[in-house]
Amino acid sequence: MAALALALLVALAVDRWWGEPRPGLHPVVWMGNYLGAVGAWVQRHAVQQPELRDLKAFWLAALVWCAGAAMVSGAAWGLQAALHTLPWWAAGLGLGLALKPLLAWAMLRDEVIAVETALGESLAAGRERLRWLVSRDVAQLSDTQVRESAIETLAENLNDSVVAPIFWFVLLGLPGAALYRFANTADAMWGYPGVYKGRNWAWAGKWAARVDDGLSWVPARITAGLLLLAAGGRGLTLVQQLPSQARQTPSPNSGWPMAAMALNLGVTLRKPGVYDLNPAGRAAAAADTAGALVYASKALLALVFIAQAAMILIAIGSKSWT
């Protein structure tokens, strides 16, 4: 367990100082390449009318998803087992280097800053930079909507790219973090309720979307709690408002960190025709992007302490059973 505790610190240090590996060496890129290839194969057998039930596409997608998940988690388990034959500090360093690509705080922070910087230059530049972060159409967004989208992305991906991988790493080690990142990547690529970029994912993406929902359920609520904790005493006054606001989104999970961030900042975060979080709030300003980054950074710091404590308790508990 000491190796896992060290690994988390090593991963965050590498993330802070060196950022992302090259694409050719990045495990999440490998996952995406696999999902892109097998997703194209599934689509060749899928019905392209979203209104029709397509169980064939559903089960084909589930099959190749399970095959990919088995390969990813099996490779992570084998690597972790090999590293645990080393001294604990060497195992911790190796696990930290392996864990780093499965979380991405520095890149998320830098991309949100880049949107705000571009928005300061022009609305067109802000929209173009936001396009790197979101799948929605940005062509008609106002400056406030661009900023809202960036803050929403920060809150949602604080869970997907940071809290959830760490949560599963604490519980199941490197295989848990790797499996989560595979599931989350599959959802990002396949988990659309209908036609996206000319392909119908209504049934072909349903398995990936539901598994990601399940694996993200607890971490999303932890992320929301960490964000309110980062707000100090004010966060305690917002706890009662959080559940009703979080349920405004179609996703069972993304609304929790986004609503917590909206309440912390006192702003409205909305996607027209889909959700309207904290509707009594004011319009987001440039200072709110900086404030959102401060809350997210504090939430991550709190997570590190909590994760270390959890691993100590797990180690103590496992010894008491032996």
Buried (B, 14 or more C-beta within 10 A) or exposed (E): BEBBBBBBBBBBEBBEEEEBBEEEEBBBBBBBEBBEEBBEEBBEEBBEEBEEEBEBBBBBBBEBBEEBBEBBBEBBBEBBEEBBEBEBEBBBBBBBBBBBBBBBBBBBBEBBBBBBBBBEEEEEBBBBBBBEBBEBEBEEBEBBBBBBBBBBBBBBBBBBBBBBBBBBBBBBBBBBBBBBBBBBBBBBBBBBEEEBEEBBBBBBBBBBBBBBBEBBBBBBBBBBBBBBBBBEEEBEEBEEBBEEBBEBBEBBBBBBBBBBBBBBBBBBBBBEEEBBBBEEBEEBBEEBBEBBBEBBBBBBEBBEEBBBEBBEEBBEEEEEEE
